[in-house]
Amino acid sequence: MGGPGDDRGVQRFRLALLSFFVSLIVFFSGYAKGRRRLTVALIASTVTTVLLLVVSLTPPMMSLSGWLLD
């Protein structure tokens, strides 16, 4: 039972998950086949999103991100 800051954290988490799944769908659908730049961008985006999800879920980072966004 948190305050309004908890809602923003949930929204950021959902947005990061959506970004992750869109990258995976484009990658595995074959659309990126033969497009080296797009493939590299999708891989970089996926790795960055996963790292941000892992880091943002730690309590100190959640506190810091809430402080920066306020």
Backbone bond lengths (Angstrom), bond angles and torsions (degrees), N, CA, C in turn:
res aa  C-N    CA-C-N  psi(-1)  N-CA   C-N-CA  omega(-1)  CA-C   N-CA-C  phi
1 M - - - 1.445 - - 1.520 108.14 -
2 G 1.305 115.78 79.29 1.446 119.61 -178.02 1.508 111.38 -101.12
3 G 1.291 113.79 -175.20 1.453 120.32 -179.45 1.516 111.72 -90.47
4 P 1.331 116.12 -164.81 1.456 120.84 -177.88 1.525 113.08 -62.62
5 G 1.323 118.37 -25.61 1.457 121.22 179.47 1.523 112.35 -63.72
6 D 1.334 116.34 -30.27 1.458 119.95 178.67 1.516 111.02 -66.88
7 D 1.320 117.45 -35.22 1.456 121.03 178.75 1.522 111.09 -64.29
8 R 1.321 117.08 -38.84 1.459 120.31 178.22 1.518 110.87 -65.91
9 G 1.314 117.00 -37.42 1.460 120.40 177.69 1.520 111.43 -63.15
10 V 1.313 115.93 -41.87 1.465 120.71 178.43 1.521 109.72 -65.65
11 Q 1.322 117.49 -40.94 1.463 120.80 179.25 1.525 110.98 -64.15
12 R 1.338 117.14 -42.24 1.467 120.42 178.05 1.519 110.95 -63.99
13 F 1.326 116.07 -39.38 1.462 120.37 178.62 1.526 110.86 -63.36
14 R 1.322 116.70 -44.76 1.468 120.65 179.32 1.522 111.51 -64.61
15 L 1.324 116.98 -39.25 1.457 120.82 177.96 1.526 111.19 -64.68
16 A 1.314 116.76 -40.62 1.465 120.46 178.11 1.526 110.63 -65.77
17 L 1.328 117.29 -40.42 1.460 120.33 177.00 1.525 111.54 -64.28
18 L 1.321 116.42 -41.52 1.460 120.44 177.81 1.527 110.56 -61.41
19 S 1.315 116.81 -44.34 1.459 121.31 177.65 1.524 110.85 -59.93
20 F 1.320 116.63 -43.73 1.453 122.07 179.50 1.528 111.05 -60.70
21 F 1.330 116.90 -47.40 1.461 120.32 -177.83 1.526 112.34 -69.72
22 V 1.312 118.40 -35.49 1.465 120.39 177.13 1.526 109.66 -64.21
23 S 1.326 117.04 -42.98 1.467 120.24 177.76 1.524 110.75 -60.76
24 L 1.327 116.50 -43.93 1.459 119.63 179.25 1.518 112.44 -64.97
25 I 1.320 117.39 -40.82 1.459 120.77 -179.83 1.522 110.92 -63.54
26 V 1.323 117.13 -45.57 1.467 120.71 179.09 1.522 110.00 -64.03
27 F 1.316 116.97 -40.77 1.459 120.98 -178.62 1.527 111.29 -65.39
28 F 1.337 116.94 -48.00 1.463 120.41 -175.66 1.523 113.84 -83.11
29 S 1.317 118.71 -12.57 1.462 120.08 178.45 1.521 112.04 -75.76
30 G 1.315 116.75 -13.75 1.459 120.35 179.63 1.514 113.39 93.97
31 Y 1.320 116.80 -2.88 1.463 120.27 -179.31 1.530 111.36 -63.08
32 A 1.312 116.59 -32.94 1.462 120.53 -177.19 1.532 112.60 -84.17
33 K 1.307 117.39 -2.96 1.458 120.85 -177.71 1.528 109.97 -63.23
34 G 1.313 115.59 125.75 1.455 120.51 179.95 1.518 113.97 85.06
35 R 1.309 117.05 -2.45 1.468 121.05 178.94 1.527 107.71 -113.74
36 R 1.315 114.95 92.02 1.461 120.39 -173.33 1.524 112.29 -61.62
37 R 1.323 117.32 -43.84 1.473 119.75 -179.19 1.517 111.84 -62.86
38 L 1.322 116.47 -41.61 1.466 120.05 179.21 1.524 110.39 -66.01
39 T 1.324 116.90 -41.19 1.463 120.57 178.93 1.525 110.78 -62.04
40 V 1.326 116.82 -44.93 1.461 120.55 178.83 1.522 110.18 -63.72
41 A 1.327 117.70 -42.22 1.459 121.23 179.31 1.529 111.34 -63.61
42 L 1.325 117.31 -40.26 1.467 120.72 178.98 1.529 111.46 -66.70
43 I 1.316 116.66 -41.76 1.463 120.08 178.75 1.528 109.92 -64.84
44 A 1.328 116.62 -45.49 1.468 120.56 179.31 1.524 110.79 -62.34
45 S 1.322 116.76 -41.60 1.460 121.36 179.15 1.527 110.88 -63.63
46 T 1.305 117.04 -43.03 1.460 121.13 -179.47 1.522 111.16 -65.32
47 V 1.318 117.10 -45.14 1.465 120.71 179.42 1.521 110.42 -63.73
48 T 1.327 116.87 -44.00 1.464 120.89 179.29 1.524 111.17 -62.52
49 T 1.316 117.16 -43.06 1.463 121.06 179.82 1.524 111.44 -63.35
50 V 1.325 116.74 -43.46 1.464 119.69 179.35 1.526 110.51 -63.84
51 L 1.341 117.21 -43.86 1.462 120.06 178.32 1.521 111.43 -62.14
52 L 1.333 116.77 -42.43 1.457 119.65 178.65 1.518 112.15 -64.91
53 L 1.324 117.25 -37.99 1.462 120.39 177.16 1.524 110.97 -63.27
54 V 1.318 116.23 -45.16 1.465 119.92 -178.58 1.525 110.21 -65.04
55 V 1.319 116.47 -45.89 1.467 119.67 -177.91 1.524 111.07 -69.08
56 S 1.318 117.10 -39.91 1.462 119.41 -175.59 1.518 112.96 -71.98
57 L 1.307 117.78 -16.63 1.459 120.20 179.97 1.522 113.22 -86.41
58 T 1.325 117.92 -5.84 1.456 119.55 176.40 1.526 108.66 -79.22
59 P 1.322 118.42 141.89 1.468 120.92 -177.06 1.528 115.14 -55.17
60 P 1.345 120.06 -42.50 1.466 117.80 179.76 1.534 112.75 -63.05
61 M 1.324 117.12 -38.43 1.461 119.49 -179.53 1.525 111.20 -71.91
62 M 1.319 117.71 -34.11 1.461 119.81 176.83 1.524 109.35 -63.82
63 S 1.317 116.67 -39.82 1.455 121.04 178.24 1.527 110.84 -65.88
64 L 1.332 116.18 -44.29 1.463 121.02 -179.68 1.526 111.32 -65.24
65 S 1.321 117.43 -43.89 1.464 119.45 -179.33 1.524 110.89 -66.22
66 G 1.333 117.10 -36.98 1.464 119.82 176.42 1.509 111.86 -64.11
67 W 1.330 115.96 -38.67 1.463 121.19 179.08 1.530 110.51 -67.74
68 L 1.334 117.03 -41.03 1.471 120.37 -178.79 1.521 111.75 -69.43
69 L 1.317 116.90 -35.14 1.470 119.70 -177.15 1.523 112.98 -81.29
70 D 1.307 117.56 -15.66 1.479 119.36 179.70 1.488 112.59 -82.68
